[in-house]
């Protein structure tokens, strides 16, 4: 059975070999936590480990946000946002999102959601086409062979496209201030679905 000291050392070694984090940000903290643990300073060891974990999560978030595309020509974008930890993530799953906007007021927001509670509802809707057929504001949609739906009210400048990728990933594009869904579709088309699925569901 692996001891607490061995666990700390193994974690430090794995991170160093992976090259996923800078040594001065994380591995030094792991070494400090090991020393504190060996000295019996358990509270300090826990606090130091929590700091290291937070830095690792920051690194992971930066990597995940690269899955969201850069703005298309004529567009600008906010920094991406990630929700992948804590109580909220237990309810909604891992969510990445980014807002894109133009000077004319048009906006598009892309969201990538892994293990979303929306999945069972979408699966049910996709398996019962008559549900969408009964709603004049909704129609079936396909993105690179993946099933989804497009929602748009006749008197609205807003469009929402939701797509299921595999059995754990939901991709959503929401646009407003638009004459048609073309901008939302263009952003969705830029996504590398294989990379996203691998990063968020493996």
Secondary structure, 3 states (H helix, E strand, C coil): CCCHHHHHHHHHHHHHHHCCCCHHHHHHHHHHHHHHHHCCCHHHHHHHHHHHHHHHHHHHHHHHHCCCCCCCCCCEECCCEEECCHHHHHHHCEEEEEEEECCCCCEEEEEEEECCCHHHHHHHHHHCHHHHHCCCCEEEEEECCEEEEEECCCCCCCEEEEEEECCCEEEEEEEECCCCCHHHHHHHHCCCHHHHHHHHHC
